[in-house]
Amino acid sequence: MNSLPVYLVVSALLFSLGLLGILQRRNLIGMLIAVELLLNSANLNFMAFNRFLTPDPVTGQVIALFVMGLAAAEAAIGLSIILALYRKMHSINIERAQRLKG
Amino acid sequence: MGSLIADPVLLATVLGTNLPFLSMAAILLFTRSNPSLSGKMSVGAIAAAAVCSIFLLAKLYSASPIQYHTLWLSSDRLNIAFGYYLDPLSLLTLAIVGVVACLVQIYSLGYMAGDPGYSRYYAFQSLFAWAMMNMVIAGSMLQLFVFWEMVGLASYFLIGFYYEKWSASQAGKKAFVMNRVGDVGFFLGLIWLVIGFGNLGIPELNHAASSNALPQSLLTVSALLIFCGVVGKSAQFPLLTWLPDAMEGPTPVSALLHSATMVAAGVYMFSRLFPFFAASPDAMVIALAIGTVTMLLSSTMAMVTYDLKQVWAYSTVSQLGMMVMALAAGGYFAGVFHLTTHAGFKALLFLCSGIFIHEFHTNDMRIIGKQGGRKLKIPLVCMTIGALALSGFPGLSGFFSKEAILGQLATQPSKIWLYAGLLGAVMTAYYSFRLIFHILLPKGGIEEKHHAEHAHSSHEHEEEHHGYIFWAMAIPVMILAGLTLVLGWIEHPLEHFLTSHVVQAHPVQHVAEHAAEHGGGGGWLMITGISAGLLGIFAAWFEYGRKGASRKGFLSYFPAIWKLFDYRWFLDMFYRRSLDTFVYGGLTSLFTKNDRRIIDGGIDGICLLTEGSGRVFSFLQSGMLQYNLLIMVLAAGAAVLYFLY
């Protein structure tokens, strides 16, 4: 139970769910949450590899912490973009945002 | 730095030649708004420079040539040194430049008084003096070329000094462009020398050429190309028409330009490289022919013009032709000596004319004569002295140098050069005294001065003269007149000084020179020379001076010839035509086509291509973010599969 493949499988599942969410959800906030899932699956991978493969326990943790900070920043920017978009067209449905169509 | 203080010669050289530059920089940066301070600073700097140059001449009078140099560029076979080369020729020329420039600047204190561009004028005068002095003592041809161009630049500024006047700015441009034509040849000659010889040091070049270390083909080609520079700078045929136009600048500038600086640079460079040129007989013959043609053409032009300054301008061209003839005939001393005396009396003539022009606000000699030009005693007397020297009147400086040149021409195998020289001497005397008699004995006596006359004088003179300081102008003129009187008598010490270090290199030539001067033909030649001058003066007196003279000139009976001379042998028209046909019609239109079609067209084509392809592929941009994302994920997956298996 406590071995590397288990964590990797969980992380892959998490990543697939995130990808599915980002491709399938039409709600921008849902997409943003799916992105968080992607990031967390990557975090999980880092921690797992760190735990089982490297002698120095700090490396993976530092990266995971960085990713968390990044995710927070990304959420802030993403939310503000969504807010701006909402003000412009009173909707947060991604299908409505087609003005740049070629 | 320590050696600079310890060595008075080097100190004087550096200080003397660079003070004018400092004064220019100070004027341009700080004192533009304070004209009187600018003027004083510039005159002070040039006076110090003149003192330094005379000190150097006195100090090194009997010393052998001194060279200071430092390697500037060195690679494989190429060595270019920068530095100073102080030999008799450069010391003498340095002193001429210093003294004449100093006198001209003092004169300008009076002439330019109150001019709105006073500070600018003095800044450019300083630049001019600085460039010329550095050119004179340059130790290598490249350094000489750099300052040669600076001289050209400064003269461009000064000729176009009244830039708001269309003709002045055109004249500046013409001088600049015509000089560039010659300088291209000069520079190609230097490149040719660098490729073939690899050293541009002046003593090295002269030594190599006189000891036959250079192949004749290299020598002739590079000598002819370098001679192009002389043709441009010293206004030789066919690039001679810029100099008469250069009188659009203020008169003191013409005085400086025509005597010691700009045009003297070409002849100076010729004599600087004299052993080099002398080693190529072919180049010397071509130079001799060009000098002769120049002298005859410009003398004829001077015989018909009524413009005071233009007469002297043409005469400068013809005297320069004379110097080139002398040098090309192998007369090193004759050429340099004529350069020296000419610098004195031509500056004198121009400065005197400047006083007349300043007083009467016109360049036309007939109007000046009618309005009482002869009442100005000092300039008239001085101008007569200058004109006598120019015509080779015995006892004045021009006489000695002209005799030396004629003596040199007489040694040539073909006598045609000597006859051309004599013909030139007759014409020179004729046009000089045509001018003098016009002012001294005007047709129909002197009229009362009418101010209304100023308005419809044929050459409307737009220089604005606010003030008038007569003595600042008269004193330099008198000094120059005194110099003209005495300069000829120092011929032999000067000859000893100049040739003592060349003798070793050219024993044969020197002997020939002496044989010509003291040999059988000497006395006969002197009499012929003097009578040529007197004949010209007499002809001028007969037509303009005597009572009941027609005051028209014999040329007016031949209107076609008059027109030919008056239009400068149609040289300008020829240049205009060929410029229109070849440059504007041919080259320019080609370049325009290249610019429009190829460069512009190419860029337009790239723009069109980008825009068009953008339109074609824009269907990919569906506006559905998630489809794009899906494609990206699929592509990434495909890439992963590809790399794994």
Interface residues (C-beta under 8 A of the other chain):
Chain A: L19 I22 L23 Q24 R26 I94 E95 A97 Q98 R99 L100 K101 G102
Chain B: F617 S618 F619 L620 Q621 S622 G623 M624 L625 Q626 L629 L630 V633
